[in-house]
Amino acid sequence: MIDVNSTAAKNFYKEIRRFAQRTKPWETALFYETKPDERHDITLVSQRVYGRRDEFLVVMAAAGLDTVDQPLPQVRIVLPTEGQLYAIKRRTGFESIADNRNDFKPTWERHRR
């Protein structure tokens, strides 16, 4: 599926990666220890952290993975909270939840200035 904003996913990935690399241990974030059963299914991390499998791109970026097929090492990753994630999505124009998209763009897109 082609997004109206063709660079949104790339920008989103870069913002999440930057967040994961720059967040200090005392700052607000979700610190998650990956588990062996998540090695070949990063959507499990998304389900366990956010309660839905849609946020696998967040997991990929936080772990520094290039593709969904790349094995997830057993490490601690830094993920944004729901509020931080929402802000990053709005800033980059990317939405990963299908129900929050319409006509190949986020449903909140029409409210952007």
TAMOGI-V505429 format. One record per pair of residues at least 24 apart in sequence whose C-alpha atoms are under 10 Angstrom apart, sorted by sequence separation. I is the first residue (numbers start at 0). J is the second residue. D is the distance in Angstrom with one decimal. If there is no record, write none. Layout:
I&J&D + I&J&D
//
This chain:
42&67&9.3 + 41&67&7.4 + 40&67&8.2 + 41&68&9.1 + 44&71&10.0 + 57&84&8.6 + 39&67&8.5 + 40&68&8.4 + 41&69&9.4 + 33&62&9.7 + 39&68&7.1 + 40&69&9.5 + 41&70&8.5 + 49&78&10.0 + 38&68&9.7 + 39&69&7.5 + 40&70&8.1 + 41&71&7.0 + 48&78&8.7 + 49&79&10.0 + 54&84&9.6 + 38&69&8.6 + 39&70&5.4 + 40&71&8.0 + 49&80&8.6 + 38&70&5.2 + 39&71&6.5 + 48&80&9.1 + 49&81&7.5 + 37&70&8.6 + 38&71&4.5 + 39&72&9.4 + 45&78&9.9 + 48&81&9.6 + 37&71&6.9 + 38&72&6.3 + 36&71&9.7 + 37&72&8.7 + 38&73&7.3 + 35&71&8.7 + 37&73&8.5 + 34&71&9.0 + 35&72&8.2 + 36&73&9.6 + 19&57&9.6 + 33&71&7.9 + 34&72&8.5 + 35&73&6.5 + 57&95&9.4 + 19&58&9.8 + 33&72&7.4 + 34&73&6.0 + 35&74&9.9 + 56&95&8.1 + 20&60&9.9 + 33&73&5.1 + 34&74&8.2 + 54&94&9.4 + 55&95&8.7 + 15&56&8.9 + 16&57&8.2 + 19&60&8.0 + 20&61&7.8 + 32&73&7.1 + 33&74&5.6 + 34&75&9.5 + 53&94&9.5 + 54&95&6.4 + 15&57&6.4 + 16&58&9.3 + 18&60&9.4 + 19&61&5.2 + 20&62&9.4 + 32&74&5.7 + 33&75&6.2 + 53&95&5.9 + 54&96&7.7 + 14&57&9.6 + 15&58&8.8 + 16&59&8.6 + 17&60&8.7 + 18&61&7.9 + 19&62&8.1 + 20&63&9.4 + 31&74&8.2 + 32&75&4.3 + 33&76&7.4 + 52&95&9.7 + 53&96&5.7 + 12&56&6.9 + 13&57&9.9 + 15&59&9.2 + 16&60&4.9 + 17&61&8.3 + 19&63&9.0 + 31&75&5.3 + 32&76&6.4 + 52&96&9.1 + 53&97&8.1 + 11&56&8.7 + 12&57&7.0 + 15&60&5.9 + 16&61&5.2 + 30&75&6.6 + 31&76&5.3 + 32&77&9.0 + 51&96&9.0 + 11&57&8.4 + 12&58&9.6 + 14&60&8.6 + 15&61&6.2 + 16&62&7.8 + 30&76&5.8 + 31&77&6.4 + 12&59&8.1 + 13&60&7.3 + 14&61&9.6 + 15&62&9.8 + 16&63&6.8 + 29&76&8.2 + 30&77&4.8 + 31&78&7.4 + 8&56&8.6 + 12&60&5.5 + 13&61&9.5 + 15&63&9.7 + 16&64&9.7 + 29&77&5.8 + 30&78&6.3 + 11&60&8.8 + 12&61&8.5 + 28&77&6.6 + 29&78&4.9 + 30&79&8.7 + 13&63&9.9 + 27&77&9.9 + 28&78&6.0 + 29&79&5.9 + 30&80&9.6 + 12&63&9.4 + 27&78&9.6 + 28&79&5.1 + 29&80&5.9 + 27&79&8.0 + 28&80&5.6 + 29&81&9.3 + 24&77&8.9 + 27&80&7.7 + 28&81&9.4 + 23&77&9.2 + 28&82&10.0 + 22&77&7.4 + 28&83&8.2 + 20&76&9.2 + 21&77&9.3 + 22&78&9.2 + 27&83&9.1 + 28&84&10.0 + 19&76&7.1 + 20&77&7.7 + 22&79&9.3 + 19&77&4.9 + 20&78&9.9 + 18&77&7.8 + 19&78&6.2 + 18&78&7.8 + 19&79&7.8 + 16&77&9.2 + 18&79&7.5 + 15&77&9.2 + 16&78&9.2 + 15&78&7.8 + 15&79&7.7 + 18&83&9.7 + 15&83&9.8 + 15&84&8.3 + 18&87&9.6 + 14&84&9.9 + 15&87&7.7 + 11&84&9.7 + 14&87&7.1 + 15&88&9.6 + 14&88&9.3 + 12&87&9.8 + 11&87&7.0 + 12&88&10.0 + 14&90&9.3 + 10&87&9.5 + 11&88&6.7 + 14&91&8.0 + 10&88&9.5 + 11&89&9.5 + 13&91&9.6 + 11&90&8.4 + 12&91&9.3 + 8&88&9.3 + 10&90&9.2 + 11&91&5.5 + 7&88&8.8 + 10&91&5.9 + 11&92&7.8 + 12&93&9.6 + 9&91&8.9 + 10&92&8.5 + 11&93&6.4 + 7&90&9.4 + 8&91&7.9 + 10&93&8.2 + 11&94&9.0 + 7&91&5.7 + 8&92&8.2 + 9&93&9.0 + 6&91&8.7 + 7&92&5.5 + 8&93&5.9 + 6&92&8.8 + 7&93&5.1 + 8&94&8.3 + 4&91&9.4 + 5&92&9.9 + 6&93&8.9 + 7&94&8.6 + 8&95&8.8 + 4&92&7.3 + 5&93&9.6 + 3&92&9.7 + 4&93&8.1 + 3&93&10.0 + 2&93&8.8 + 2&94&9.9 + 7&104&9.8 + 2&100&9.9 + 3&102&8.2 + 4&103&8.6 + 2&102&8.6 + 3&103&5.7 + 4&104&7.4 + 2&103&5.0 + 3&104&5.7 + 4&105&9.8 + 1&103&6.8 + 2&104&6.1 + 3&105&9.2 + 0&103&7.5 + 1&104&9.3 + 2&105&9.2
//
